[in-house]
Structure formats: structure tokens, C-alpha cells
């Protein structure tokens, strides 16, 4: 399953803000369903 978290982050905005925006869009769109567990290692690999 490919998600928008797979896309490299643009570095003009702080990383934490980009990550929160990405996760927020996924929650609102239904891509991340209630109860989804987000692990730090995959997030770190994708966004550094």
C-alpha cells in the first residue's frame, strides 16, 4: 500500500510540521482509519 507518507518531504517547512500535515490529510481523507498505529521507524525512514 502506497501512502502520501512515501513521498519525500519538502524541506522549506520544518519536518515535524510537514509530518503532522501529511498525517492530518491522511486522517481526514480516511486513508488512516481510526486505531491505525503509526510506528516511528517507518516514519523516520520516509522523512528522515
Buried (B, 14 or more C-beta within 10 A) or exposed (E): EEEEBEEEBEEEEEEEEBBEEBBEEBEEEEBBEEEEEEEEEEBEEBBE
